[in-house]
Amino acid sequence: MLAGSNHKGIHVEQIKIILKSGKDQSVRRYHPWIFSGAIKKIYGSPSEGDIVDVYDNKDSFLATGHYQPGSIAVRILSFKNEKIDYDFFMGRFKKAFEYRQSLGLTDNNDTNVYRLVHAEGDGLPGLIIDFYNGTAVMQMHSIGMYRLRNEFTDILKNILGEKLQAVYDKSEDTLPYMAGIKGTNEYLSGSPEASTVTENGFTFRIDWISGQKTGFFIDQRENRLLLQSYTEKRRVLNLFGYTGGFSVYAMKNASLVHTVDSSGPAIDLADENVRLNFGEDDRHKSFRKDAFGFMDDIKDKYDVIILDPPAFAKHNNVLANALQGYKRLNIKAIEQVSPGGIIFTFSCSQVVTKENFRKSVFAAAANTGRQVRILHQLSQPPDHPVNIYHPEGEYLKGLVLYVE
């Protein structure tokens, strides 16, 4: 809980963390993480999620943030010596909302789904909030943020007003396992009046209760729109299609669209999303199959292939295997796509850099011997902002390839 603005606070022991000599440089460059190896001494006994103050080896204040045991020991909330209370978070939420207003997302008849809070990109590390046509879905990745879920609900009501019908907490599977706290996915306020959203004029059914992430891959909004411009009278294959986002956009112009995913519920929702926009249209067909296996025998059957797999690597210790996975996947697609074909290929693994991903795709192209050009280099949209001091926040990487 927090003190301030009529919210009853609780006393928290002041915790002081001292960094080793020379380990303050990244903090002085405003990087929002402090790693455990940089810590010289801790005064006090912090519990996971407690507010801690960070000082350099000469006892000069550096930052304030949430403590957690593990590699990332402190997620910084402020580089100023200020009180972290209800008003602090209200200010951060207002800035996040005003930024989305400036992007034209908060009052848009064609799009009523967007990311409202994007962790470090909005100065709120450990917190994700997506807005789905009246429902705010929160996902906490730190105990410090999880403890404040009720305060955040109140802040959302204050800022969004009548636009907000419900707040859903979907942190059950995202909280750090070391905390010993088991979250429960639940509504913290209200009940949704709608489970459909509009994105660039298309309608999508959203399942934030049992779907992946918060229910929909909002971060591909602009890339889906770009895909649409490459699908005129073309045969399109959407691999790892999930709920059919790319498929719906492709259906606007394509001669046929096939959606492939290993999940039955995802395929069912993809079919429903196509029907919502195009009725019973025999140009679309879905397959519940493994994407790698599906590509074994599709030579020249498709003119456009979308590769948007789940994260192959969530930790650096599996990075090498992940890069091999991207290489194998792209080899198959480049081999199989028809001459003059287009491939949209992505990685959403944070630990995979743009350079690593591009090298994997380069290696894949070289293995096929086909002539390949890069048409576009893609990333996440501006409602998923990247803090310039935190390059790790640029997790979505994509390339659009032309294959002769």
N, C-alpha and C positions, 0 to 999 in steps of 0.2 A: 504494500500500500504506500501511498504518498501523502506528504503533508502539503497543505495549501489549498486555496479555493474551496473551503468548506468541506474538504475531505479529511477525515480523521486519520492522522498519521501514527506511526509507531516509532519508538526510539531504535535507532540502529547504531551499533558501535562504529566509530570512525576507524576505518581501516586505511593504513598507509603502506604503499608499496614503493620500495626503492629499487631503481634499476642499476645494473652494473655500469661501470664507467664505459662510455662509448656506445652503450646500447640505447641511448636516447635519441639518436639521429633520425630514425624512422618516425618517431613520435613528433619530433620537431618539423618533419616534412609532412605532418598531418595524416600519416597512415593510421587507420582506425583500429589496428590490432596490436596487442603486445603479447609476444610469445613467452612461454614459461622460462625458456633459457635465458631471457634478458633480465630476469628478476634476481636481485641481490638479496633482498630481505623483505619480509612482510611483518609489519607491526599490527598485531591483532590476529583474530582467528576468523577469517571470512568464510561464510557459507556460500554455496553456489548461488549466484544471482544478487549478492550484496553489492551495494555501491562502494567503490574504492577510489581513493585518490592516489595518483601516480606522481612520483618525484624522481628527479635525476640523482646521481651520486653525490651532488653538492647540495642536496635538499631544496632544489628549486622546483616549484610546481610545474607539472607537464599536462596532466589531463585527469578526467574523471570518467569512470565507466563501470560496467557490470563485470564482476569476477566470475570465472568458472575454472574448475580444475581441468587440466588437459593442455594440449599444445598451445591453443589460443587462450591465454590466461585472463586477458582483459579485452573487452569490446568497448571501445571508447565512445562515449556519448557527447562529451564536450572537451574542447581544449582550453576552455576558460574556467577559472575558479568560481563556479556558480553552483547554486543549489539545484539539484535534480529533483524537482517536485512536479506536482500536477500542472502548474503553469508552464513549466519547461516543456513538457510533452504536448500540451495544448499548442504552444508556439510552433513546435516541430510539425505537428499534424496540420496546422493552418498553412504553413509554408508549403507542405506537400500538396495540399488541396489547391492552393492558389497556383502552384506550378502547373497542375493538370488543367486548371481553368485556362491558363495562358496557352496550352496546347489545343484548346477547343474540345476537350474530352468530357467535360462535366455537364454540358448542355448541348448535346449533339443528337439530333433525331436519327441519324444513320448509325450511330455507335453509342451504346449505353453500357459497355463493359470496358474496364480499364484497370490498371494497377494504381492504387491510391498511395501505397507506401512500399518502397523498394529498399528496405534494409539500409546498408551503408550509403546507397545512392541518395537517400533522404536523411542521412544523419541519425538513423534509427536501426543500428545493427541488431540482427536477430529477429526482425519483425517484417512480415510480408502481409499486406492487405490488398485483396482484389475486390473490386466492386462489380456486382452482377445485377444490373437493372433493379436496384433496391436492396439487394442483400450484400453485406460486407462480409467476406470470408477472411478470417485472420489465421495466420499460421506463424507460430512462434518457434524460433530455432535456438532460443536461450531461456534459461530459467528466470533470468532477470526480467525479460519481457513477459514471460508467462505469468509471473506473479501480478502483473499489472493489467491483466486482460479485462477486468471489470472497469477499471479506470479508463482504459482505451475505449470500451463500449460507450461509456458516458461521453467521452470526447467526440466520438463519431456522431452520436446523436446531436451534440451541440453544433458541430460543423455542418453536417449534412441535412439536418432538420427533416422536413417532410420527404426528402429524397430517400431516406433510410427506412426500410420496413423491418429488417432483421439483421442480426449479427450472429455469425456462426464461427465457432472456434474449431479449427481442424488441425490441432497440434499434437494429436495422439502419437503420430509416428515421426514427428520431427524434433521432439525434445531430446536433449543429450542423454544418452543412456546412463551416464555416470551419476546423474542427479538423484536417481532413485525415486523420481516423481513420475507417476504415470498419469498423463493427461487423458481427458475424455472428450471426444468430439461431441459437441453439443451446441444448441442455440443459447446464446447468452442474452439475447433480447429478441422479442417479436417472433413473427413467422413470415415466411416469404409469400408475397402475393403473386410472384411469377418465377418460373424456373427456365424461362427462355430469355435470350438476349438478342440484341441486334448489333451486328458488326459490319460496317461498310454496306449496310442495306440488306445483308443476309441474316437469316434467323437461325439460332442454334439452341438446342435443348442442353442445359447444363446440369450435371450431376455432381454437386460439390460434396455430397455425403460419401459416395463410394468411388468417385472418379479420381484419377491421378492428380497430384499437386492440389490446387484448389478447385479443380473441375474442368479447366479449359486452358489451353496454351495461348494465353493472351499475347505472349511475347512474339508470336509469329504473325500478328495482324498485318503489318506492312509487307512482310514477305509473301503472305497469301495473296495480297493485292497485286504484287509484282508477278507472281505465278500466272494470274489470270491473263495478263497481257501476252503470255507465251503459249497459250493453249488453243488458239483459234484453229478449229477443225483438226486438232491433233488427238492422238491416242495417249491417254495419261495413266500412269501407274503411281499410286500413292502408297508407298511402303511404310510400315509402322504408322498406319493411318489414324490410329486412335479414334477420335469421335468424328473424323471426316472433315476437319477444317479445310485442309487443302483441296479435298475432293469437291466440296461445295463450290468453292471459288472456280475450280477448273470446269465444273459443269456449265458455267455460264456460256462457254464458247467451244468446249471440246467435242469431238465426235464420239468418244467413249471415255469413261473414267472407271478404273478398277481400284478398289480400296482393299489393302491387305493388312491384317493385324492378327496376332496370336490370341487376343482376348475376345471371347464371345460377347460380353457386355459392351465392349468398345465398338465392335462391328455392328451390334444392334443399334447403338446410338448413332453411329455413322449413317446407317440406312435411314434412321428416322430424320436426321438432319438433312439428308438429301431430299426426302419426301416433303419436309417442311418448306423447302424452297422450290422444288421442281415437280412435286407430285410423284406419281408412279411413272418414272422415266427409265426406259430400258437401256439407256446409254450407260447407266451405272450398275455395277455389279460388285459385290463384296466377297472376300475370301478369308475365312479364319484359318490362316496358315502361317508358318514361320517364314519371315521375309527372305532369309538366306536361301532356304529351300525353294521358295517360289521362283527365285531368279535362275534356277538351274536350267530352265528350258523356255526362255522367252525371247530368243534372238530375233531382233528386228520387229517385235510385236508392239513396241511402244515408242512413241516419239518424245515423250516427256516422262522422266522418272523423278519422284521426290523421295529423298532419303532423310527421314527425320527420326532417328532412333532415340530411345531413352539413353540417359548418360551411361557411357561405357566405363567411365572411371569417376568415382567419387573421392578417391584418395590417391596420393602420389605413388603409393606402393603398388598400384595396379596400372600405372600410366602406360608402361611399355606394352602390356597386353591390350589395353584400350586402343592404342595407336595401331596395333596390328589388326584389331577388329575393324577400325575405320578403313584401313587399307584394303582388307579383304572385301568389305561391303562395296567400296567404290570400284574395285577391280571388276566385280560382277556387273555392276550397273554400266560402267563404261564399255565393257565387252558386249553387253546385250542391247543397249539402246540403238535405235535405228540410225542410219547415216543422216547427219544434220540434226541429230537429236539434242535435247536440252536436259541437263541434270541439275536439280536443286539438291545440294547435299549439305547437311548440318551436323554440328556437334554442340550439345548443351552441357558438356562436362566442364566444370569450372577449372579443373586442374589441367585441361588440355588448352594450351595457348593457341592463338591464331597461327603462329608460326608452325607449331607442331601439327596442327590440323592440316594446314596447307601442304606441309611436307608429306603427310600421309596420303593426301589426294594426289600429289605429284608422283609419289612412288607408285600409286595405283595406276595412274595414267601411263607411266613408263612401262609398267608390266604388260599393258595391253598393246602397246605399240601404235595406238590410234592418235591422230592429231587432235589435241584438246586445247580450247581457248577458255580463259576466264572472262565471263561477261560482267559479273557483279560480285562484289565482296559484301556480305551481309552481316548484320548484327541485330541486337534487340532494339525495340522502338523507344522513343524518348520518355514514355511513362515507366520505363525500366532504366532509369538514368545510371550512368557510371560515374562515380565519384573520381575525379581526376587524380586524387591521391591514393586511390584504391583500384588499381587496374584489374585486380582479381574479380571485380564486379562485372566485367565484360565476359559473361559466361557463354553467350550464344554466338557461335561462329557459323558462317555459311558461305558457300560459293555457288554461283550459277555457271555451269560449264556448257560450252558448245562442243559437240563431238562430231568430227567429220566422218 
